[in-house]
Amino acid sequence: MAPPISPAADLRAALDRLAEAVEAAGFRLPGVAKPARSQLRQVTSTLLRDYLIARLGDMDGPLLVAVFGPTGSGKSTIVNALAGRQVSPAGVIRPTTRAPVVWCRRGLADRYRDRAFEGATVVEDEHPLLRSLTIVDTPDLDSYAEENRLRAERILAVADAGVFVTTPQRYADAVPWEVMRRLSDRGMPITFVMNRLSRRSSGSLADYAAVLRREGVADLARGEAVAIHEQRRGDGVLPRSVMKGLGEVIEDLSVRRVELILESIDGAISAARRASGGVAAEVDRQHEEALALTAAVDGAYQAQLEDLRAHLARGDLIRAEVINRWQRLIGVSDLAAVVSRGVGRIRDIFRPRQVAAGFESEVNQEMVAMVANRAQRAVNTVVTAWEIDPGGRELLSPELRRTGADTPALAATEIESWLAGLVHLVREEGKGRFQLARAASLGVNAAASVLLVSVFAATGGLTGAEVGVVAGTAAAQQTILEHVFGRAAASRLAQRARDDLESRLARVLDEDAGRFRRIVEANSDPVATGAAIESAADLVAERAREWADARSA
């Protein structure tokens, strides 16, 4: 009984959704696992699209039987023997079959014009065997020509059943087993043929069965492998008597067409779900690899930022001579006398704007050079970590091995903005009536300059003569700020200025680190990709159960 249409259509739609989810996994992140991941995705997509979706849309089509095996095993000879005439040329030059030969019922040639049968020769016939099936002679699985191997695998991907042909000399070859295990996983019914069996090689048949068991595909063998004894060929076609055993197997496949197609679909659905789960798992593993790469980036740049914070807290973020030069410009004695002589004297000191402007420019240059140096240190750390990782090493480019080209300019912009923002901080803190009057008497720009020095002129971490120079300057700045804003407000103002500077330095380093993060992200798949595959696979399982229930109703 033909399966119901609606559940089959629902199943096809679910399979299409799963195929899209699987194909969304790009697996671009370099590394030793990348080729295997890409192959898994391609094999899974092919199984879903080229076999399952296509076959569910063509349930009335003939059973497609692929004759496959290693070069020189006699595949073409066997197809010709089944036909009773030469439909597939057999020769002695290897590879003997370079393109598929499709032997089908008359009027079906157009079915075999798609990508899977690219370059195929289609031979139409009225042979009784072709009432319910089509036989394809495939290119050699072990051909030295890659395109021939790919053509054979494309045919096997869309086949419902297979006939694997080998010889006593070739049955233990390693090449076909990867393909055989893939077909075994999807439950394809396969008939195993030992061709050219002679008296001297009669023991090969039992050994072949042992090999099939060892390789995990013995459950596909229907009893013993079919033996075809070595014969003299007349006109390139084996005698009918020699083909009796295989002919009966092929006839049985034809009679059981519907049953075998349904079995093949059920097996392929199970295999597709397992393979899809493998793709989802590889997405998760790739995500972990990407996280490890970005963790190296985050750690390197965070270490530099923490070091900057430590230097800022100690008061040695910029060189002591810069503070020393400030002290010479405005005079420690004038600042030290601020308490006894009042704010008016300070206003006179700061009136020449070029004094503060010159210091700000020097601070800017000092800070830009310092941030660029820290960024390069972080870059060096990341490069060292990535070079020992296969994926990271391949992602590294000459541009990533040095500080970003825009980093110094960004640092200059952020520091200039910070310097300009000090005036805003002073205005914000001076909104109270009492503070506003005192700030106005000192001058906002002067107060901002005092704040600037107070941020950098802490005494922690300095020793010897440096303490004498910088400590006096730092104490004077704090005294002025406390006189204008009060002790608590002065401390809060200095802390806000430090916090703003730290956040801006963090922004510069983060943007430089972003170059590494962006290249990892561009070559990775979102972790949601794996979840989408699993969700789509669950839907396929549900629709497959509904289809099975409808078939048995």
C-alpha positions as CSV (number, residue, x, y, z in Angstrom):
1,M,0.0,0.0,0.0
2,A,1.4,3.4,-1.0
3,P,2.1,5.6,2.1
4,P,-0.3,8.5,2.7
5,I,0.6,11.8,1.1
6,S,0.1,14.4,3.8
7,P,2.3,12.8,6.5
8,A,5.0,12.3,3.8
9,A,4.8,15.9,2.8
10,D,5.1,17.0,6.5
11,L,8.1,14.7,6.8
12,R,9.7,16.2,3.7
13,A,9.2,19.7,5.1
14,A,10.8,18.7,8.4
15,L,13.7,17.2,6.5
16,D,14.2,20.3,4.5
17,R,14.3,22.4,7.7
18,L,16.9,20.0,9.1
19,A,19.0,20.3,6.0
20,E,18.9,24.1,6.2
21,A,20.0,23.9,9.9
22,V,22.9,21.5,9.1
23,E,24.0,23.6,6.1
24,A,24.0,26.7,8.3
25,A,27.1,25.2,10.1
26,G,29.9,26.8,8.2
27,F,32.8,25.2,10.1
28,R,35.2,27.9,9.0
29,L,37.3,27.9,12.1
30,P,40.7,26.5,11.1
31,G,42.2,23.5,12.9
32,V,42.8,19.8,12.6
33,A,39.1,19.0,12.9
34,K,37.9,21.3,10.2
35,P,38.1,18.9,7.2
36,A,36.3,16.1,9.1
37,R,33.6,18.6,10.2
38,S,33.1,19.9,6.7
39,Q,32.8,16.4,5.3
40,L,30.3,15.4,8.0
41,R,28.1,18.4,7.2
42,Q,28.3,17.6,3.4
43,V,27.5,13.9,3.9
44,T,24.6,14.8,6.1
45,S,23.2,17.4,3.8
46,T,23.5,15.0,0.8
47,L,21.7,12.3,2.7
48,L,18.9,14.7,3.6
49,R,18.5,16.4,0.3
50,D,19.7,14.1,-2.5
51,Y,18.2,10.9,-1.0
52,L,15.5,11.4,1.6
53,I,13.7,14.5,0.4
54,A,14.1,13.4,-3.3
55,R,12.9,9.8,-2.6
56,L,9.9,10.9,-0.5
57,G,8.9,13.0,-3.4
58,D,9.2,10.0,-5.8
59,M,7.9,7.0,-4.0
60,D,6.6,5.4,-7.2
61,G,10.0,5.5,-8.9
62,P,12.1,2.4,-9.5
63,L,14.4,1.0,-6.9
64,L,17.8,2.4,-7.6
65,V,20.5,-0.3,-7.3
66,A,24.2,0.9,-7.4
67,V,26.8,-1.6,-8.5
68,F,30.1,-0.4,-6.9
69,G,33.5,-1.6,-5.8
70,P,37.3,-1.1,-6.5
71,T,38.9,-0.8,-9.9
72,G,39.2,-4.0,-11.9
73,S,36.7,-5.9,-9.8
74,G,34.4,-6.6,-12.8
75,K,31.5,-4.3,-12.1
76,S,30.8,-3.6,-15.8
77,T,31.1,-7.2,-16.7
78,I,28.5,-8.1,-14.1
79,V,26.1,-5.5,-15.3
80,N,26.5,-6.7,-18.9
81,A,25.9,-10.3,-17.8
82,L,22.7,-9.3,-16.0
83,A,21.6,-7.5,-19.2
84,G,22.6,-10.3,-21.5
85,R,24.4,-7.7,-23.7
86,Q,27.0,-5.0,-23.5
87,V,25.4,-1.9,-21.9
88,S,28.5,-0.8,-20.0
89,P,31.9,-1.0,-21.7
90,A,34.5,-3.1,-19.9
91,G,38.2,-2.7,-20.6
92,V,41.7,-3.2,-19.3
93,I,42.7,0.4,-18.9
94,R,42.3,1.6,-15.3
95,P,40.0,3.2,-14.3
96,T,37.7,1.3,-16.6
97,T,34.5,3.1,-15.7
98,R,35.0,6.8,-15.6
99,A,31.3,7.9,-15.6
100,P,28.1,6.2,-14.4
101,V,26.2,4.0,-16.8
102,V,22.5,3.9,-16.0
103,W,20.6,0.8,-17.2
104,C,16.9,1.6,-16.9
105,R,13.4,0.9,-18.3
106,R,12.5,2.7,-21.5
107,G,11.0,6.1,-21.0
108,L,12.8,6.8,-17.7
109,A,16.0,8.5,-19.0
110,D,14.9,12.0,-17.9
111,R,14.9,10.8,-14.2
112,Y,18.7,10.5,-14.4
113,R,19.7,14.0,-15.6
114,D,20.3,15.7,-12.2
115,R,23.6,16.4,-10.5
116,A,24.0,12.9,-8.9
117,F,24.1,11.4,-12.4
118,E,26.3,14.1,-14.0
119,G,28.0,12.8,-17.1
120,A,26.1,9.5,-17.0
121,T,25.4,7.4,-20.0
122,V,21.7,6.2,-19.9
123,V,20.9,3.0,-21.6
124,E,17.1,2.3,-21.9
125,D,15.9,-1.3,-22.2
126,E,12.8,-3.5,-22.0
127,H,14.6,-6.2,-19.9
128,P,12.3,-7.9,-17.3
129,L,14.6,-7.1,-14.5
130,L,14.0,-3.3,-15.0
131,R,10.2,-3.5,-14.3
132,S,10.7,-2.1,-10.8
133,L,14.4,-1.2,-10.6
134,T,17.2,0.7,-12.3
135,I,20.9,-0.5,-12.2
136,V,23.8,1.9,-12.2
137,D,27.4,0.9,-13.0
138,T,29.4,3.3,-10.9
139,P,33.0,4.6,-11.3
140,D,35.7,2.9,-9.3
141,L,35.6,3.8,-5.6
142,D,39.4,3.7,-5.4
143,S,40.1,5.6,-8.7
144,Y,43.2,7.7,-8.7
145,A,41.0,10.4,-10.4
146,E,39.2,12.2,-7.6
147,E,36.3,13.2,-9.8
148,N,35.6,9.5,-10.5
149,R,35.5,8.7,-6.8
150,L,33.1,11.7,-6.2
151,R,30.8,10.5,-9.0
152,A,30.6,7.1,-7.4
153,E,29.8,8.5,-4.0
154,R,27.1,10.8,-5.4
155,I,25.4,7.7,-7.0
156,L,25.7,5.8,-3.7
157,A,24.1,8.7,-1.8
158,V,20.9,8.5,-3.9
159,A,20.8,4.7,-4.2
160,D,18.2,2.5,-2.4
161,A,20.3,-0.7,-2.5
162,G,23.8,-1.7,-3.5
163,V,25.8,-4.5,-5.0
164,F,29.4,-4.5,-3.8
165,V,31.7,-6.3,-6.2
166,T,35.2,-7.3,-5.2
167,T,37.7,-10.1,-6.0
168,P,39.9,-12.5,-4.0
169,Q,42.8,-10.1,-4.7
170,R,41.0,-6.9,-3.7
171,Y,38.5,-7.7,-0.9
172,A,40.8,-6.7,2.0
173,D,41.7,-3.3,0.5
174,A,41.1,-0.4,2.9
175,V,39.7,2.2,0.5
176,P,36.0,1.2,0.3
177,W,35.4,0.6,4.0
178,E,34.7,4.2,4.9
179,V,32.0,4.4,2.3
180,M,30.7,0.9,3.3
181,R,30.4,2.0,7.0
182,R,28.5,5.1,5.9
183,L,26.1,2.9,3.9
184,S,25.9,0.5,6.8
185,D,24.9,3.3,9.2
186,R,22.0,4.3,7.0
187,G,20.8,0.7,6.7
188,M,21.2,0.3,2.9
189,P,20.6,-3.3,1.8
190,I,23.8,-4.5,0.2
191,T,24.6,-7.7,-1.7
192,F,28.2,-8.7,-1.5
193,V,29.7,-10.3,-4.6
194,M,33.0,-12.2,-4.8
195,N,33.9,-12.1,-8.4
196,R,36.5,-14.2,-10.3
197,L,36.6,-16.8,-7.7
198,S,38.9,-19.7,-8.7
199,R,39.6,-23.1,-7.1
200,R,42.8,-21.8,-5.7
201,S,41.1,-18.8,-4.1
202,S,38.0,-20.7,-2.8
203,G,39.0,-20.0,0.8
204,S,38.7,-16.3,0.2
205,L,34.9,-16.5,0.5
206,A,34.9,-17.5,4.2
207,D,37.7,-15.0,4.9
208,Y,35.7,-12.3,3.2
209,A,32.7,-13.0,5.5
210,A,35.1,-12.6,8.5
211,V,36.3,-9.2,7.1
212,L,32.7,-8.1,6.7
213,R,32.1,-8.9,10.4
214,R,35.3,-7.3,11.5
215,E,34.4,-4.1,9.7
216,G,31.0,-4.0,11.2
217,V,28.9,-4.5,8.0
218,A,28.3,-8.2,8.2
219,D,24.7,-7.6,9.3
220,L,24.0,-6.3,5.8
221,A,25.0,-9.5,4.1
222,R,22.2,-11.8,3.2
223,G,23.7,-15.1,4.1
224,E,27.0,-15.8,2.3
225,A,28.5,-13.5,-0.2
226,V,27.4,-14.3,-3.8
227,A,30.2,-16.1,-5.6
228,I,30.9,-15.7,-9.3
229,H,33.5,-18.1,-10.5
230,E,36.2,-17.2,-13.0
231,Q,35.0,-17.8,-16.5
232,R,36.1,-17.4,-20.1
233,R,34.0,-14.5,-21.5
234,G,32.4,-14.7,-24.9
235,D,31.9,-11.3,-26.5
236,G,32.5,-9.7,-23.2
237,V,29.4,-11.2,-21.5
238,L,29.5,-14.0,-18.9
239,P,27.3,-17.0,-19.4
240,R,23.8,-16.8,-17.9
241,S,24.4,-19.9,-15.7
242,V,27.2,-18.1,-13.9
243,M,24.9,-15.2,-13.0
244,K,22.1,-17.3,-11.7
245,G,22.8,-16.6,-8.0
246,L,23.1,-12.8,-8.4
247,G,20.2,-12.8,-10.9
248,E,17.9,-14.3,-8.3
249,V,19.1,-11.7,-5.7
250,I,18.4,-8.9,-8.2
251,E,15.0,-10.3,-9.0
252,D,14.1,-10.4,-5.3
253,L,15.1,-6.8,-5.0
254,S,12.7,-5.9,-7.8
255,V,9.8,-7.8,-6.3
256,R,10.4,-6.2,-2.9
257,R,10.7,-2.7,-4.3
258,V,8.2,-0.9,-2.0
259,E,9.4,-2.8,1.1
260,L,13.0,-2.0,0.4
261,I,12.4,1.7,-0.3
262,L,10.5,2.1,2.9
263,E,13.3,0.2,4.8
264,S,15.9,2.4,3.2
265,I,14.1,5.6,4.0
266,D,13.6,4.6,7.6
267,G,17.2,3.7,7.9
268,A,18.3,6.9,6.2
269,I,16.1,9.0,8.6
270,S,17.8,7.3,11.6
271,A,21.2,7.9,10.1
272,A,20.4,11.5,9.2
273,R,19.3,12.2,12.8
274,R,22.5,10.6,14.2
275,A,24.7,12.5,11.7
276,S,22.8,15.8,12.5
277,G,23.5,15.2,16.2
278,G,27.2,14.8,15.2
279,V,27.1,18.1,13.3
280,A,25.5,19.8,16.3
281,A,28.1,18.3,18.6
282,E,30.9,19.6,16.4
283,V,29.3,23.1,16.4
284,D,29.6,22.9,20.2
285,R,33.2,21.7,20.1
286,Q,34.1,24.5,17.6
287,H,32.5,27.0,20.0
288,E,34.7,25.7,22.8
289,E,37.8,26.1,20.6
290,A,36.7,29.7,19.7
291,L,36.2,30.4,23.4
292,A,39.7,29.2,24.1
293,L,41.1,31.5,21.5
294,T,39.1,34.6,22.7
295,A,40.0,33.7,26.3
296,A,43.7,34.1,25.4
297,V,42.8,37.5,23.9
298,D,40.8,38.6,26.9
299,G,43.4,37.5,29.4
300,A,46.3,39.3,27.5
301,Y,44.5,42.6,27.3
302,Q,43.0,42.4,30.8
303,A,46.5,41.9,32.2
304,Q,47.7,45.1,30.5
305,L,44.6,47.0,31.8
306,E,45.2,45.8,35.3
307,D,48.8,46.8,35.1
308,L,47.7,50.3,34.0
309,R,45.3,50.6,36.9
310,A,48.1,49.5,39.3
311,H,50.4,52.2,37.9
312,L,47.7,54.8,38.1
313,A,47.0,53.9,41.8
314,R,50.7,54.1,42.6
315,G,51.1,57.5,40.9
316,D,53.7,56.4,38.4
317,L,51.5,56.0,35.3
318,I,53.3,58.8,33.6
319,R,57.0,59.7,34.1
320,A,58.0,61.6,37.3
321,E,59.8,64.2,35.1
322,V,56.5,65.2,33.6
323,I,55.2,66.1,37.1
324,N,58.5,67.6,37.9
325,R,58.2,69.9,34.8
326,W,54.7,70.9,36.0
327,Q,56.1,71.8,39.4
328,R,58.8,74.0,37.8
329,L,56.2,75.8,35.6
330,I,53.9,77.0,38.4
331,G,56.2,76.7,41.4
332,V,55.7,74.4,44.4
333,S,56.1,77.4,46.9
334,D,53.1,79.2,45.4
335,L,51.0,76.1,45.7
336,A,52.2,75.3,49.2
337,A,51.2,78.7,50.3
338,V,47.6,78.3,49.1
339,V,46.1,77.9,52.6
340,S,47.7,81.1,53.9
341,R,47.4,83.3,50.8
342,G,43.9,82.2,49.5
343,V,42.4,81.2,46.2
344,G,43.0,84.5,44.5
345,R,46.7,83.7,44.3
346,I,46.0,80.4,42.6
347,R,43.7,82.1,40.1
348,D,46.7,84.3,39.2
349,I,49.0,81.3,38.8
350,F,46.6,79.5,36.4
351,R,45.6,82.6,34.4
352,P,48.1,81.9,31.6
353,R,46.2,79.1,29.9
354,Q,49.3,78.0,27.9
355,V,50.8,76.7,31.2
356,A,48.0,74.1,31.6
357,A,47.7,73.6,27.8
358,G,51.3,72.7,27.5
359,F,51.1,70.2,30.3
360,E,47.9,68.6,28.9
361,S,49.6,68.2,25.5
362,E,52.6,66.5,27.1
363,V,50.3,64.2,29.1
364,N,48.4,63.3,26.0
365,Q,51.6,62.3,24.1
366,E,52.8,60.4,27.1
367,M,49.6,58.5,27.5
368,V,49.2,57.7,23.8
369,A,52.6,56.2,23.6
370,M,52.0,54.3,26.8
371,V,48.7,52.8,25.7
372,A,50.2,51.8,22.3
373,N,53.0,50.1,24.1
374,R,50.6,48.2,26.3
375,A,48.5,47.2,23.3
376,Q,51.6,45.8,21.6
377,R,52.5,43.8,24.7
378,A,49.0,42.3,24.7
379,V,49.4,41.5,21.0
380,N,52.7,39.7,21.6
381,T,51.0,37.6,24.3
382,V,48.1,36.7,22.1
383,V,50.4,35.8,19.2
384,T,52.4,33.5,21.4
385,A,49.3,31.7,22.6
386,W,47.7,31.4,19.2
387,E,50.8,30.1,17.5
388,I,50.7,26.9,19.6
389,D,47.1,26.3,18.5
390,P,46.6,25.0,15.0
391,G,43.5,27.1,14.5
392,G,44.9,30.2,16.0
393,R,48.1,29.9,14.0
394,E,46.2,29.8,10.8
395,L,44.1,32.8,11.8
396,L,47.1,35.0,12.5
397,S,47.9,37.6,9.8
398,P,50.7,40.1,9.6
399,E,48.2,42.8,10.6
400,L,47.3,40.9,13.8
401,R,50.9,40.6,14.9
402,R,51.1,44.3,15.6
403,T,49.0,47.0,17.3
404,G,46.0,48.0,15.3
405,A,46.6,50.8,12.8
406,D,43.8,52.9,14.4
407,T,44.8,52.3,18.0
408,P,47.1,55.3,18.5
409,A,44.5,57.7,17.0
410,L,41.7,56.2,19.2
411,A,43.9,56.5,22.2
412,A,44.6,60.2,21.4
413,T,40.9,60.9,20.9
414,E,39.9,59.2,24.2
415,I,42.6,61.0,26.2
416,E,41.7,64.3,24.6
417,S,38.1,63.7,25.5
418,W,39.1,62.8,29.0
419,L,41.0,66.0,29.4
420,A,38.1,68.0,28.1
421,G,35.8,66.1,30.4
422,L,37.7,67.3,33.5
423,V,36.1,70.7,33.0
424,H,32.7,69.1,32.9
425,L,33.5,67.1,36.1
426,V,34.5,70.3,37.9
427,R,31.2,72.0,36.8
428,E,29.2,69.0,37.9
429,E,30.8,68.9,41.3
430,G,30.5,72.7,41.7
431,K,26.8,72.8,41.3
432,G,26.2,73.5,45.0
433,R,26.0,77.2,45.9
434,F,29.0,77.2,48.2
435,Q,31.2,75.2,45.8
436,L,30.0,77.1,42.8
437,A,31.2,80.4,44.3
438,R,34.6,79.0,45.2
439,A,35.0,77.3,41.9
440,A,34.1,80.5,40.1
441,S,36.7,82.4,42.2
442,L,39.4,79.9,41.3
443,G,38.3,79.5,37.6
444,V,36.9,76.2,36.1
445,N,39.9,75.7,33.9
446,A,42.3,76.2,36.7
447,A,40.4,73.7,38.9
448,A,40.4,71.2,36.0
449,S,44.2,71.6,35.7
450,V,44.6,71.0,39.4
451,L,42.4,67.9,39.1
452,L,44.5,66.7,36.2
453,V,47.7,66.7,38.3
454,S,46.0,65.2,41.3
455,V,45.1,62.2,39.2
456,F,48.7,61.4,38.3
457,A,50.6,62.8,41.2
458,A,49.8,60.3,43.9
459,T,52.8,59.3,46.1
460,G,52.2,55.6,46.3
461,G,55.0,53.6,44.8
462,L,57.5,56.5,44.6
463,T,60.7,56.5,46.6
464,G,63.6,58.7,47.5
465,A,63.9,62.1,45.8
466,E,60.8,61.4,43.7
467,V,58.6,61.6,46.8
468,G,59.9,64.9,47.7
469,V,59.2,66.3,44.3
470,V,55.9,64.7,43.5
471,A,54.5,64.5,47.0
472,G,54.6,68.2,47.4
473,T,52.8,68.8,44.2
474,A,50.2,66.1,44.9
475,A,49.5,67.5,48.4
476,A,49.1,71.0,47.0
477,Q,46.6,69.9,44.4
478,Q,44.6,68.0,47.0
479,T,44.6,71.0,49.3
480,I,43.3,73.3,46.5
481,L,40.5,70.8,45.6
482,E,39.5,70.4,49.3
483,H,39.5,74.2,49.8
484,V,37.2,74.6,46.8
485,F,34.9,71.6,47.1
486,G,35.4,70.2,50.6
487,R,37.3,67.1,51.5
488,A,34.7,64.5,50.6
489,A,33.8,66.2,47.3
490,A,37.4,66.6,46.4
491,S,38.1,62.9,47.0
492,R,35.0,62.0,45.0
493,L,36.0,64.3,42.1
494,A,39.5,62.8,41.9
495,Q,38.1,59.3,41.9
496,R,35.5,60.1,39.2
497,A,38.4,61.5,37.1
498,R,40.4,58.3,37.6
499,D,37.4,56.0,36.9
500,D,36.7,57.9,33.7
501,L,40.4,57.6,32.6
502,E,40.4,53.9,33.3
503,S,37.2,53.3,31.4
504,R,38.7,55.1,28.4
505,L,41.9,53.2,28.5
506,A,39.9,50.0,28.7
507,R,37.9,51.1,25.7
508,V,41.1,51.6,23.6
509,L,42.5,48.2,24.6
510,D,39.2,46.5,24.1
511,E,38.9,47.9,20.6
512,D,42.4,46.6,19.8
513,A,41.5,43.2,21.2
514,G,38.3,43.3,19.1
515,R,40.4,42.7,16.0
516,F,41.2,39.2,17.3
517,R,37.6,38.6,18.6
518,R,36.1,39.6,15.3
519,I,38.2,37.2,13.2
520,V,37.4,34.3,15.6
521,E,33.7,35.2,15.4
522,A,33.8,35.5,11.6
523,N,35.2,32.0,11.3
524,S,32.9,30.4,13.9
525,D,29.3,29.4,14.1
526,P,26.9,30.9,16.7
527,V,26.3,28.4,19.5
528,A,22.6,28.6,18.6
529,T,23.4,26.8,15.3
530,G,23.8,23.5,17.2
531,A,20.5,24.1,19.1
532,A,18.7,24.8,15.9
533,I,20.0,21.5,14.4
534,E,18.9,19.5,17.4
535,S,15.4,21.1,17.4
536,A,15.0,20.4,13.7
537,A,16.2,16.8,14.2
538,D,13.6,16.4,17.0
539,L,10.9,17.6,14.6
540,V,12.0,15.0,11.9
541,A,11.7,12.3,14.5
542,E,8.2,13.4,15.4
543,R,7.1,13.6,11.7
544,A,8.8,10.2,10.9
545,R,6.7,8.6,13.7
546,E,3.5,10.2,12.3
547,W,4.4,8.9,8.8
548,A,5.1,5.4,10.1
549,D,1.8,5.4,12.0
550,A,-0.1,6.5,8.9
551,R,1.5,3.8,6.9
552,S,0.5,1.1,9.3
553,A,-3.1,2.4,9.8
